[in-house]
Amino acid sequence: MTSTICIDLPPYVNSKGIWVEFDDSEWWLKPSLPLLEFQLIVLCFSLAITYFFLKRFGISKISCQILIGLAFGWSWNEWDEAKRKHLNVGSQEVLALLAELGYTLYTFLIAAKVDLRMTVATGKSALLIGISALLLPLITETLVVSMVVEDWELTLRQRLALPALSSFHAKSSFPVVASLVKELHIMNSELGRLGLSSALVNDIFGTFILTMQVQIRRYYLNTSSVSTELGALMMLILVAFFVLRPTMFWIIKQTPQGMPVKSCYIDGVVSLAFLYIVLGNITGHASIIGAYVLGLAIPNGAPLASTLVSKIECLVENVFMPIFVTTCALRADLSKISTTAFDVVFTKLNIILLCVACTVKLVASVSSSKYCKLPFKDALALSLIMCSKGPVELMAYTVSRDNRFIDNELFGCFVVWVLFFATIVPIAVKRLYDPSRKYAGYQNRNIMHLNRFSDKLRLLACIHQHENVNAIIHLLNLSCPTIENSIVVHIFHLIELPGQITPIFISHKRQGNPFDKRSYSQQIIRSFDKFERENEGTAYVECFTSVSPCTKMHNDVCTLALDKIASFIILPFHITWTVDGSIERVDKNVRTLNYSILERAPCSVGIFAHRRKLEHFKARKRSSYSVCVIFLGGKDDREALSYAKRMVNDLRVELTVLRLQASKDYQNRSKSLNSWEHVMDEEVVKDFKGKCLGDERVVYEEEVCTDGQKTALILRKVVDMFDLMIVGRRNGLETPQTDGLDEWNEFPELGHLGDLIASSDINTGTSLLVIQQQISHDISKHTL
């Protein structure tokens, strides 16, 4: 069918207003700007409504965007003319231009966040999985084509397009996999890291093969221009990496540490990106080639890439990319597809190749993953991740359709294929893979169950800011490292970096020179190296660094604690105070991280709020350090008392244990209702008295508290008498001693007592350590 479209030249951009054109019923849609605004409103509103209802079923955003595009691309019968005029992508070139610009910027950002060194550091497992998931489907497709291509009649144009389409069926797109693992919140998990590495290997080799096939096809179509275009592309690459990249390193040197890059430099880089887009088009290549080349030349991470990403990523991901995906799907009219479409030879062959490539890739990924000793469920989840589809595939199929290498019916099949995998893969991976499953276990990893004669105390201390270093060193010194009871400390420096698409994990002991220019944690490493020298023979320190989004860091912390058999994780509190007691910094991201670790940790956890009163031992003029443990009962309080018992081994520590007991009537009821917990409390207290009360530095006191008000009065009275207060978190435990305290609970992660001590109402210099004993994971839920 053909249609006639009338346009005005020069085109109208802005409307002349209702009072001038009120006699025309469609006056407000004739100028280009009101029409574009109308299209954006309709698409964005439809996307928001669709995702609101479908997200509860696990449907991803890209699936909703494709569904909206297919809905508007579907034939509306008598309304087709109005839809074609106002909603179809062909009705307004500005919308198509906006969509392509969005995808170009998306490609630029993805390239800027890729660390090229990751390809060199890729492990054998990722190399094997990535290459096998590419070559085996590609070889199988080639064999299928060689068997049928002579019998089936194909045009020259179809024969030239077939190798490129086969490569796209076989390869995995790194940007699509990165978006998927980010959406599933498994970027920092073992499976997420392996999936990213495997996809990167697959994408690099697949892109190389695809590029060679495209150039061969173009050579057959236009021999004279290919060498010129390749030469121009090589010139763009050389200029980007040998002229512009050193310039960007100069910009980084001009930026003070910890500060964002100046806006003028960011504007310059964005201008260069648009210049490379134009040069890519002029040299005969797609617009995304220039953006991708310049993006790879940008030094990833802080401060340049991170500042660039933080400024434009939100606009690209939430505005441009939804428009791009929707307008790609708009081109597919599924209502026009009939059974006769599948009788077309080229369409039938591509559908066969698509099914063959997906099946072989799935089998190859599972087999290679099992060879790398992954559990079957994890191997299946990883293979589904490698088969995921998204915007990159949509772009490839759309370009093929616009250049008439595939017809509308085959393009519609491809869009449905992308929709199927974009919907099924996230749901299936969520069912198959649970990162917290590995934290489940029967082994006790806490301080209370350590053998005092044979077990070393293994600690994992997290560092966010340099201010946390002295606080952690103070606490480690109070942990009393001795030759008989040495400690093993794993320092974990956590860095949030938005300009990094792949998380970085660094073990500084394994580096040849841990103080090289690439080290993220030089000052922290030096501080704890000094601590290790001062405690030679009694403390062993190993430093690690994680560079990743803050919302995913808990997986790194829990995994490292599991691998290093840690008994105790030390977390800095999200608030830091000045010497005079005023609040210096509040970091909500750190608070969210602490919550996540408390819920998933494979061992005991302590949140340390440093209030500047606790000084380094050598800087103290006093010879003693007062520590107080508030004991109410429960496993968290037992863990706190066990940690405090270790401190008594240091002759400079004076320990006070204040046990707040309920009334006799409540104690008698508690014995009958929860006899085992009561027995455990009494046993721990009895053991403490027998081993520690003979020392004049240890004081044990008991007081009866009938309600939370009396507990608060006692804490306010004694808090300034000590350098450090240790309490149990006691999450979910309700006793008369804490009755009513939850009404003013400002920091639930600290428990009732910890919240009271850290409250702004008590302006004290006393530091606080809140301890939660190893939580009991539901092992049956995670059983394979």
Stockholm file with secondary structure:
# STOCKHOLM 1.0

chainA/1-784         MTSTICIDLPPYVNSKGIWVEFDDSEWWLKPSLPLLEFQLIVLCFSLAITYFFLKRFGISKISCQILIGLAFGWSWNEWDEAKRKHLNVGSQEVLALLAELGYTLYTFLIAAKVDLRMTVATGKSALLIGISALLLPLITETLVVSMVVEDWELTLRQRLALPALSSFHAKSSFPVVASLVKELHIMNSELGRLGLSSALVNDIFGTFILTMQVQIRRYYLNTSSVSTELGALMMLILVAFFVLRPTMFWIIKQTPQGMPVKSCYIDGVVSLAFLYIVLGNITGHASIIGAYVLGLAIPNGAPLASTLVSKIECLVENVFMPIFVTTCALRADLSKISTTAFDVVFTKLNIILLCVACTVKLVASVSSSKYCKLPFKDALALSLIMCSKGPVELMAYTVSRDNRFIDNELFGCFVVWVLFFATIVPIAVKRLYDPSRKYAGYQNRNIMHLNRFSDKLRLLACIHQHENVNAIIHLLNLSCPTIENSIVVHIFHLIELPGQITPIFISHKRQGNPFDKRSYSQQIIRSFDKFERENEGTAYVECFTSVSPCTKMHNDVCTLALDKIASFIILPFHITWTVDGSIERVDKNVRTLNYSILERAPCSVGIFAHRRKLEHFKARKRSSYSVCVIFLGGKDDREALSYAKRMVNDLRVELTVLRLQASKDYQNRSKSLNSWEHVMDEEVVKDFKGKCLGDERVVYEEEVCTDGQKTALILRKVVDMFDLMIVGRRNGLETPQTDGLDEWNEFPELGHLGDLIASSDINTGTSLLVIQQQISHDISKHTL
#=GR chainA/1-784 SS CCCCCCCCSSCCCSCCCTTTSTTSTTGGGSSHHHHHHHHHHHHHHHHHHHHHHHGGGTCCHHHHHHHHHHHHHSCCGGGHHHHHHHTSGGGCHHHHHHHHHHHHHHHHHHHHHCCTHHHHSCCHHHHHHHHHHHHHHHHHHHHHHHHHTTTSCCCHHHHHHHHHHHHHHHCCCHHHHHHHHHHTTCTTSHHHHHHHHHHHHHHHHHHHHHHHHHHHHHHHHCHHHHHHHHHHHHHHHHHIIIIIHHHHHHHHHHSCTTSCCCHHHHHHHHHHHHHHHHHHHHTTSCHHHHHHHHHHHSCCSTTHHHHHHHHHHHHIIIIIHHHHHHHHHHTCCGGGCCGGGGGSHHHHHHHHHHHHHHHHHHHHHHHHHHHTTCCHHHHHHHHHHHTCCCHHHHHHHHHHHHTTSSCHHHHHHHHHHHHHHHHHHHHHHHHHCCGGGGGCCSSCCSSTTSCTTTCCEEEEEEESSTHHHHHHHHHHHHTCCCSTTCEEEEEEEEECCTTCSSCEEEETTTSSCTTSTTCSCHHHHHHHHHHHHHTTTTEEEEEEEEESCGGGHHHHHHHHHHHTTCSEEEEECSEEECTTSCEEEECHHHHHHHHHHHHHCSSEEEEEECCSCSCCGGGCSSSCEEEEEEECSSHHHHHHHHHHHHHTTSTTEEEEEEEEECCHHHHHHHHHHSHHHHHHHHHHHHHHHHHHTTSTTEEEEEEECSSHHHHHHHHHHHGGGCSEEEEECCTTCCCGGGTTGGGGCSCGGGHHHHHHHHSTTSCCCCEEEEEECCCCCCHHHHCC
#=GC SS_cons         CCCCCCCCSSCCCSCCCTTTSTTSTTGGGSSHHHHHHHHHHHHHHHHHHHHHHHGGGTCCHHHHHHHHHHHHHSCCGGGHHHHHHHTSGGGCHHHHHHHHHHHHHHHHHHHHHCCTHHHHSCCHHHHHHHHHHHHHHHHHHHHHHHHHTTTSCCCHHHHHHHHHHHHHHHCCCHHHHHHHHHHTTCTTSHHHHHHHHHHHHHHHHHHHHHHHHHHHHHHHHCHHHHHHHHHHHHHHHHHIIIIIHHHHHHHHHHSCTTSCCCHHHHHHHHHHHHHHHHHHHHTTSCHHHHHHHHHHHSCCSTTHHHHHHHHHHHHIIIIIHHHHHHHHHHTCCGGGCCGGGGGSHHHHHHHHHHHHHHHHHHHHHHHHHHHTTCCHHHHHHHHHHHTCCCHHHHHHHHHHHHTTSSCHHHHHHHHHHHHHHHHHHHHHHHHHCCGGGGGCCSSCCSSTTSCTTTCCEEEEEEESSTHHHHHHHHHHHHTCCCSTTCEEEEEEEEECCTTCSSCEEEETTTSSCTTSTTCSCHHHHHHHHHHHHHTTTTEEEEEEEEESCGGGHHHHHHHHHHHTTCSEEEEECSEEECTTSCEEEECHHHHHHHHHHHHHCSSEEEEEECCSCSCCGGGCSSSCEEEEEEECSSHHHHHHHHHHHHHTTSTTEEEEEEEEECCHHHHHHHHHHSHHHHHHHHHHHHHHHHHHTTSTTEEEEEEECSSHHHHHHHHHHHGGGCSEEEEECCTTCCCGGGTTGGGGCSCGGGHHHHHHHHSTTSCCCCEEEEEECCCCCCHHHHCC
//
